[in-house]
Amino acid sequence: MQRIKVKENAAYRKVTEALKKRRQGATVADIVAATALPLETVRELVPQAADEYSARLEVTESSEIRYSFPRGFESRYRGFKAGFKRVTQKLGRGMAFLGVRAFKVWIMVMLIGYFVLFMLIALASLVVATVASSSNSGSRRGRETFIGPQIFNLIIRLWFYSELTKSVNRGYYGRGLKAEPKRSPLHKSIFSFVFGEDDPNKDWTARENRALIAFIQAHRGLISLPEFMSFTGMGPAEAEEAILSFCAEYGGSPEASEEGTILYRFNEILLRTDTRDRSFPGSSSPIKQLKRFSKNKKSMNVWFGIINSVNLLFGGYFFYNALQTGQILQGVPFEGSYLYGITYKLLEIIVQNPLPFIAIGLGLVPLVFSVLFWLIPAIRFFTEKKENEAIKTGNLKRLGFSRIWSNPLRVEVKDIDSSAAECRPRNIAAARDRVLKEMGGYSVPDVEIDESGNTVYSFKVLDEEKKVLEKYRSGIDPNAASLGKTIFDSE
């Protein structure tokens, strides 16, 4: 078998997964439709997969090869090299998974661990302060420690009343009450607050291409530029450039009708075994999903903010006092911050010089971590807000182009609207105007006011193109791209 390049590994896995789901038979066109990989890529990788998994080959009258796996889907390469390669690939994916999980756990340990550490320091300081105030209640230092119990009491209340102290999997039962839903693990909730969720549109290009391929296959291998615009939300100039790239990837070519209308034909992806119509109704396409800041409840994120604020205050406190006060010498009266002094004395029991540990371990590290813990989600909030506006605008353009194409002779501004949040930009009026202007750049509309006072747009050139396309499609024999009978079978 030809050695697969590293950069092709992901594509090869997609091809083999698609073939595995279609063991009864699939052509190159079926795999292209399933994976949205370029036609040439699939043509190169399918024979390699057929060789590795011992496919049955059937040549049809159309000279297209149908690949099937009646004996199962087991690799015939069982040598040490092939086995070692599969093991290393699985090991690599496993290490990546463990690395991400370890990173999530580390963030949890930093946030909760420092919070607990600071609470223990506060508790130890409270105990020492209580003993000191009872033995020297009239001294200035005794008066200084009076605020310590109040601060610690406030923090303890915040912690123990927090939802974070509830068991992750605990359910509560009572009369008329249902079990509490299972909660997400704490490290995942913290990671969700800081870094958000996975991009719901990370596979958007593949999804969009699959929808386009399904539409083309269901419409006799033809698509027009306005239909392509309805799928992509692109304006005429951008769509014209993109559709040529799409033709290059999937074996398409532009054709001119007798009336001079440019259409795009894809004969090669019609030669398929699965002839079901998988397209969306009309010329509509899937829409992009909005990005979520976090899947956590708002109250959960509030508590993360409170805990991080406590760490920020303590980290800043210890870092500042380490710089200002520094080392506390034995036998020298100490006039600095009482909590810093108690912490220093307690740490002297463990280490000879506690200053570096306080300055870095209790000061700089939690201080920097807490600042980043706020900064990263803050930047992400504003970035995702901007990205979501772009997503909404793009979705509205797809919807608007589709509705104009479905009825080009009577289009009102109110037709370009949707109640779905994914399709409603903040400035909906400007977005509607943009849809009309961009489609108007392809087909200039006639504008008139009807009896009700509504502005009506009539895209007459677009309507003529639609009629030409329907006539052209009806003239294509639906059986012209069929596979035909099997004329050769490898078994």
Secondary structure, DSSP 8 states (H G I E B T S, - for coil): -----GGGHHHHHHHHHHHHHTTT-B-HHHHHHHH---HHHHHHHHHHHHHHTT-EEEEETTS-EEEE-TT----S--SHHHHHHHHHHHHHHHHHHHHHHHHHHHHHHHHHHHHHHHHHHHHHHHHHHHHHHHHSTTSHHHHHTTHHHHHHHHHHHHHHTSGGGS-SS----BTTB--------HHHHHHHHHH----TTTTHHHHHHHHHHHHHHHTTTEE-HHHHHHHH---HHHHHHHHHHHHHHHT-EEEE-TT--EEEE--GGG--S-----S-STT---------S-SS-HHHHHHHHHHHHHHHHHHHHHHHHHHHT----TTS---S-HHHHHHHHHHTTT-S--HHIIIIIIIIHHHHHHHHHHHHHHHHHHHHHHHHHHHHHHHHHHHHHHHHHHSTT-EEGGGS--SSGGG--SSHHHHHHHHHHHHHHHS--EEEE-TTS-EEEE-HHHHHHHHHHHHHHHTS-TTTT---SEEEE--
